[in-house]
Amino acid sequence: MVAPAAALAAQECLANGKSYPLGQVACLTVADKSHLARCEMVLNNTSWTKIQDSCPENTLAPHPHVTPISTPAPSMVPTEPTEN
């Protein structure tokens, strides 16, 4: 008996509602601090890996390989589950 092959999910990182393929670099902003990160595989999962403590100045303008993202302010995150 042969076990069916598991369907693999697309190997992409998610940030700010967008998908980024492996190897993609983006300027991530977390807690008002920005850093350059690359989408990589870590223990069979996609993950953002910090590659530089700050973002190059040219990443502030739209760029095909570097996209600034941010996280919501703590006051914007609900403390109770919300209904969709």
N, C-alpha and C positions, 0 to 999 in steps of 0.2 A: 504494500500500500504506500502511495506517495502522498506526502503532505502538501497541500496547496501552498504556493509561494505567497508570502504576505505582501500586500500592496504597500509600497513605500510612499510616504508623503513627500511632497516637493521639499527639497532641501533649501529653505529660505528662512531668513530672519524676519521678524515682524517688529515694526516700530511706527508708532503714531498712525496706525491704521493702514500702513503700506507694507508690501513684501519686498525684501531685498535678497537677491541671489547670493550664494556663497561667494566670498571674495569681495563683495561690495563694501565700500568704505563710506561711513556717514559721520557727520558731526552730531553727537548726542548731547543733549542738555538735560542734566539731572540735578535737582536742588540748586538751580541757578549757576551751575558750573558746567562748562562744556568740555568735551574731550572727543578725540578722534577714535573711532572703533571700526572693526572689521567683522563682518558676518563670517563665522567659522563653525566647524563641528567640534563639540566638546562632549565626550562620552555618548556618542550617537545622537546628540541633540544639537540643534543650531543654537548659537549663542553669540552675543556681541562681545568681542574681546578688545579691551582698551589697547590702543597702539601708540597713543600720544596724549600727554596731559592737557594739551590745548588744541584748538582747531586753527588751521592756517587762516589768515585773514581773507583769502579769496573764497573760502567756503561760505561766507555770508551771502554772496550772490548765488542765484540758482546755478547749479553745476550738475552735469549728467551723472557724475559718480559720487558726489558728496551732497547730502541733503540734511539740513539742520532739522532736528526734531526736539520736542520738549515733552515734559510730563505735566499733568494738571496740578494746579496749586492744591495743597491739602484741603482748603476750604471747598474745593470743587468735587472732592471725592466723597460719595455718600457713605455714611457710617452704618446705615441699614440697607439691606437688599432692596432694590427697586424693581418694579414690574416693567417689563418691556412693552 
